[in-house]
Amino acid sequence: MVIPCYNTHEFLGKTLDSVRAQTYSVDEIILVDDGSTNPSTIHFLDHVGDDVRLVRQQNKGLPAARNVGFGVAKGDYVLPLDADDWLEPSAVEKLLGALTSQDKAAFSFCQMYMEGDGQGVLAKNYNFFEQLFLNQLPYCLMLKKSAWEAVGGYDETMRRGYEDWEFNIRLGSMGYFGLAVAEPLFHYRIAQSGMLLSTSNKVHGELWASIRQRHPRVYGVSNLFHLWRHWRTKPSTYPLFLYFFWLTASRLLPTSAFATLFRALRRYSHGRRVTASASKA
């Protein structure tokens, strides 16, 4: 288990307790302090417990902190978990059981409970074609360490967000695919002040363009049609043909106009619709 932390510990106790309560014993809890300066956070980390391996580094950003954790992990399987999220007691057991049941799978993931500013259970499928256009996977993957090593880890230059999206695309582009556990076992805290909503979404078009630039072969027209034909019969959140229009819009519209379009459409996203349904129940 790899848990990065930077100047936040409000929910870290709950995060750690959920790891300690797993029905499948977790061999390592690696907590990476990414250069925290908050005295309260530093005090909490100083007294975190003997069962936690605390690794401290200068502030280098979330992807670098995850890479450090993966690098020092001794096990064959690693699960990243953020410091404000938590797991159901059977999460590790079921994720690991699914992953080890299929030799060809490189990672497994589960459905997730949205907490905080989002509510309800968000269903997730694995469709690599869809993943090229929208990040439909949770960052919390039970991952073979060998796959993390083979693709070069998380891109440490992506400090503004979407590092997990680019990492997942790199996994798929190199033939490392995943499978879903059809249960909500992961609690994901959504906050308007968090990185995803406050920063990444504002520059979504710019960050997605940088991902496409990193993977020109994957986003080539002929390759996209090949992938679409392969994945079109697999479960997806939205009809796959719509993503060709989305890609066209991103290329034709000015960056500011595409950002405005993205924010407008996000009001009707899967997560927003699930939250709306949960609030009415």
Steps between C-alpha positions, in 0.01 A plus 500: 500500500642838397349815654642840396445789739561873468384742769181309567414258779136578580382166361830310505414319823187359337700406191756309706234334717328370187828344385563344839148353503542304175387137500814424297800609703694782334874427512616859457349840570729756337419861581688751284527849650543724197678781684219604735547836672180508709613455864184305589550261208867453588406423862239247386750328272762490776260290708334299225579155642765230476302301241542784248818556301540877475705626206577871490611701198510858378178615336497357148128449437255212515636289210853513643372404844316201356810395308711513815247281680484248218878499478557402862209252514621144540184322390394388153170689523452864602187705565522883501264677737471875562511641852132602506345183354433161657415137425235248591643217717492243217649729233854360491381141519257536211722718281796268543282194449371637170845601379664167578216307337603616152862483390452756221359773727747766620268669747156482658265771625161525665190715491517796733299693753511875448535695824496869591383719211397192303259229613402153388669200342689569180523195274822451306576282199823439315488615141839610369355694207281706735795548732679693225234773516380508860667368812249236600726303733558573868860571595466225763620198299629172638802495274776254423823675593658347189249690283579828678870437436448401135320824407737724696273601788298820525610801296652729763468807279117483524470689828178682402298179489391216269821308576290189569311544171822520300641204695192289422525589131866400501409168659239426233719617212765249610252214528434513874126482555278481807186338628218625718368368829126562494475629857553844655802448726671840475385829653609801294470843658398778259565859607446819302837618632678180395746482213262332257223760523693812591798464265497214252151559362581864426783394271348172384552570130861600552580194710322263261688654208827435683397137549427464127838653420662239720325221308480601133484142372213409730298804390571452130179481295556147366590368845193664657271331249674169565450541875141612453419185302656284771341671802161610362324186631648535850319685782552877499363804681399681181453384136851471359430669165437828686867521588597563138291819513663588833847462352402713201369774730824499698701550182281764336396717793730753667625383838276739692190397303571130551547560873163675513336212313656246736375683811152527349480131414642399835169600657355189333789267584447150635610607848267802506206286389572237766526771768170653387327161517644429846380837633145425383491154655 
